[in-house]
Amino acid sequence: MRQLSVTTDEVGHSVVLGDCMDSVGLVERAKLECWSDEEIIRRVLDGETALYEIIMRRYNQRLYRAARAILRDDGEAEDVLQDTYVRAYQHLGQFAGRAQFSTWLTRIAVHEALARVRRRDRLEQIESTEGEKGGFMLQAKGPDPESQAAQAEIGRLLEDAILSLPEIHRTVLMLRDVEEMSTEEAAAALEITEENVKVRLHRARAMLRKELFVRAGARASSAFPFMGTRCDRVVQAVFRQIAEKENGRPSERP
């Protein structure tokens, strides 16, 4: 893949330097013609790296929801997105096409989120053995004004209900009911059987108060939004990290 560097335009969108105008035109063409993931990946591997932005914007919300379900922390979930895209970019040539690209990408995000949970648990154990009162606690970031403005009260209630579930159940529920992945896709992403997905989903739904889920279910697709400036921020950060790795030095920050 050719080297690239990244800056932002006046509205905060990522701009890949180099063949800038050609890249922008190529991205817009890909959007208008709705190129498939496979076509975009092939072209990225051939050097048209600006197209990777389409992949990120296409799956930002799905990966955020999956990571958020596991970590229950906005900031960490966003970090997982960046790590996922950088890892995926570095290993695009290894994508064998045995599963959908979106499933492959989701699996990377799930693995990274679970790894962070394990690291968090180890830190908590270390702190508790040292006898520190209260143990190790990760501080959650303050409320995101953009999220507060975007979410209606019913969406917040549904989020709280989902996040109260045990991890194995809320992750399946998030992928199946909120992100609307198929049973097959969810099973592949989580590396469990389709039967396990069905069982966990059934139990997850049973744990929610029936009246709340029935009332809020129609609004599930609007919960856990990841759009606007948050989406732009992840795209920009991923391109910056890729440029740093390929150029062997930190890229200029916008």
C-alpha positions in Angstrom: 0.0 0.0 0.0 1.3 3.5 -0.8 2.1 6.0 2.0 -0.4 8.6 2.9 -0.8 11.5 5.3 -3.9 13.1 6.6 -5.3 16.5 7.4 -8.8 17.9 7.8 -10.8 20.4 5.8 -12.7 23.4 7.1 -15.6 21.3 8.4 -13.5 18.6 10.0 -13.7 15.9 7.4 -10.6 13.7 6.7 -8.6 14.6 3.7 -5.9 12.3 2.4 -2.9 14.2 1.1 -1.1 13.2 -2.1 -3.5 12.7 -5.0 -6.0 14.7 -3.0 -8.5 15.8 -5.7 -8.4 12.4 -7.4 -9.0 10.7 -4.0 -12.0 12.9 -3.1 -13.5 12.2 -6.5 -12.9 8.5 -6.2 -14.5 8.4 -2.7 -17.6 10.3 -4.0 -17.8 7.9 -7.0 -17.7 4.9 -4.8 -20.4 6.3 -2.6 -22.7 7.1 -5.5 -22.2 3.8 -7.1 -22.5 1.9 -3.8 -19.3 -0.2 -4.3 -19.3 -3.4 -2.3 -16.9 -4.0 0.6 -15.0 -6.5 -1.6 -14.5 -3.9 -4.4 -13.3 -1.3 -1.9 -10.9 -3.7 -0.2 -9.4 -4.7 -3.5 -8.8 -1.1 -4.5 -7.4 -0.2 -1.1 -4.9 -3.1 -1.4 -4.0 -1.8 -4.9 -3.1 1.6 -3.3 -6.4 3.6 -3.4 -6.2 4.0 0.4 -8.6 7.0 0.6 -11.4 4.5 0.0 -10.9 3.1 3.4 -12.9 6.0 4.8 -16.0 4.5 3.3 -15.4 1.2 5.2 -15.1 3.2 8.4 -18.2 5.3 7.9 -20.1 2.2 6.8 -19.4 0.3 10.0 -18.6 2.9 12.7 -22.0 2.5 14.3 -22.1 -1.3 14.3 -18.6 -1.6 15.8 -19.3 1.1 18.4 -22.5 -0.7 19.5 -20.7 -4.0 19.8 -17.8 -2.5 21.8 -20.1 -0.4 23.9 -22.1 -3.5 24.9 -19.0 -5.2 26.2 -17.2 -2.2 27.8 -20.1 0.0 28.9 -17.8 3.0 28.4 -18.1 5.5 25.6 -14.4 6.5 25.5 -13.1 3.0 25.6 -15.6 1.9 22.9 -14.3 4.7 20.6 -10.7 3.6 21.3 -11.7 0.1 20.3 -13.0 1.4 17.0 -9.7 3.1 16.2 -7.7 0.0 17.1 -10.0 -2.2 15.1 -9.7 -0.2 11.9 -5.9 0.1 12.2 -5.5 -3.6 12.8 -7.9 -4.4 9.9 -6.0 -2.1 7.6 -2.7 -3.8 8.5 -4.2 -7.2 7.8 -6.5 -6.6 4.8 -4.5 -9.0 2.7 -5.3 -11.8 5.2 -9.1 -11.4 4.7 -9.9 -14.6 3.0 -13.6 -13.9 2.2 -14.9 -17.0 4.1 -17.2 -14.7 6.0 -18.6 -11.3 5.2 -16.1 -8.5 5.6 -18.5 -6.8 8.1 -18.4 -10.0 10.2 -14.6 -10.2 10.1 -14.4 -6.6 11.2 -16.9 -7.0 14.0 -15.0 -10.0 15.3 -11.8 -7.9 15.5 -13.7 -5.3 17.5 -15.2 -7.9 19.9 -11.8 -9.5 20.5 -10.3 -6.1 21.3 -13.1 -5.1 23.6 -12.9 -8.4 25.5 -9.2 -8.0 25.8 -9.7 -4.7 27.4 -12.2 -6.2 29.9 -9.6 -8.8 30.8 -6.9 -6.2 31.3 -9.3 -4.2 33.4 -10.1 -7.3 35.6 -6.4 -8.0 36.1 -5.9 -4.4 37.3 -8.8 -4.7 39.7 -7.3 -7.9 41.1 -3.9 -6.3 41.5 -5.4 -3.3 43.3 -7.5 -5.5 45.6 -4.5 -7.7 46.6 -2.6 -4.5 47.5 -5.3 -3.7 50.0 -6.3 -0.4 48.6 -9.7 0.6 49.8 -12.4 0.4 47.1 -10.1 -1.3 44.6 -9.4 -0.1 41.1 -12.2 1.8 39.4 -12.2 3.1 35.8 -13.7 6.6 35.8 -16.3 7.0 33.2 -16.1 10.1 31.1 -18.7 12.8 31.6 -21.9 12.8 29.6 -21.5 13.5 25.9 -23.6 16.6 25.0 -24.0 15.3 21.4 -25.4 12.0 22.7 -27.7 13.7 25.1 -29.1 15.9 22.3 -29.4 12.9 19.9 -31.2 10.5 22.2 -34.9 10.7 23.2 -35.9 9.6 26.7 -37.1 6.3 25.5 -33.7 5.6 23.9 -32.0 6.3 27.2 -34.3 4.0 29.1 -33.6 1.3 26.6 -29.9 1.8 26.7 -29.9 1.5 30.5 -32.0 -1.6 30.4 -29.7 -3.3 27.9 -26.5 -2.3 29.8 -27.9 -3.8 33.0 -27.7 -7.3 31.4 -24.8 -9.7 31.9 -22.1 -9.2 29.3 -22.8 -12.4 27.3 -26.5 -11.6 27.0 -26.2 -7.8 26.3 -23.6 -8.4 23.6 -25.9 -10.8 21.7 -28.9 -8.5 22.2 -26.9 -5.5 20.9 -25.8 -7.3 17.8 -29.1 -9.0 17.0 -31.9 -6.6 18.1 -30.2 -3.2 18.0 -27.7 -3.6 15.2 -30.0 -6.1 13.5 -27.4 -8.6 12.5 -28.6 -12.1 11.5 -28.1 -15.0 13.8 -25.4 -16.4 11.5 -23.5 -13.1 11.5 -23.7 -12.7 15.2 -22.5 -16.2 15.8 -19.6 -15.7 13.4 -18.7 -12.4 15.1 -18.8 -13.8 18.6 -17.4 -17.2 17.5 -20.2 -19.2 19.1 -22.8 -21.5 17.6 -26.0 -20.2 16.1 -27.9 -22.2 18.8 -26.0 -20.3 21.5 -26.9 -17.0 19.9 -30.6 -18.0 20.0 -30.4 -19.2 23.6 -28.6 -16.1 24.8 -30.9 -13.8 22.9 -34.0 -15.5 24.4 -32.6 -15.1 27.9 -31.6 -11.5 27.3 -35.1 -10.6 26.2 -36.6 -12.4 29.1 -34.4 -10.3 31.5 -35.8 -7.1 30.2 -39.1 -5.9 31.6 -41.5 -6.9 28.8 -43.4 -3.6 28.8 -40.3 -1.6 28.5 -38.9 -3.6 25.6 -42.2 -3.7 23.7 -42.6 0.1 24.1 -39.0 0.9 23.2 -38.3 -1.9 20.7 -39.5 0.2 17.7 -36.9 2.8 18.7 -34.0 0.4 19.2 -32.3 1.3 15.9 -31.9 4.9 17.1 -30.1 4.0 20.4 -26.3 4.2 20.8 -25.9 6.6 17.9 -22.4 7.1 16.5 -22.6 9.8 13.8 -21.6 13.3 13.1 -18.4 14.7 14.7 -17.8 11.4 16.6 -17.7 9.5 13.3 -15.4 12.1 11.7 -13.1 12.0 14.8 -12.6 8.2 14.4 -12.0 8.4 10.7 -9.4 11.1 11.1 -7.6 9.4 14.0 -7.4 6.1 12.1 -6.0 7.7 9.0 -3.4 9.5 11.2 -2.3 6.3 12.9 -2.1 4.5 9.5 0.1 7.3 8.1 2.3 7.2 11.2 2.9 3.5 10.8 3.5 3.6 7.1 5.7 6.7 7.1 7.6 5.6 10.2 7.1 8.9 12.0 4.2 10.8 13.6 2.1 12.6 11.0 1.3 16.3 11.5 -1.7 16.8 13.6 -4.4 19.1 12.1 
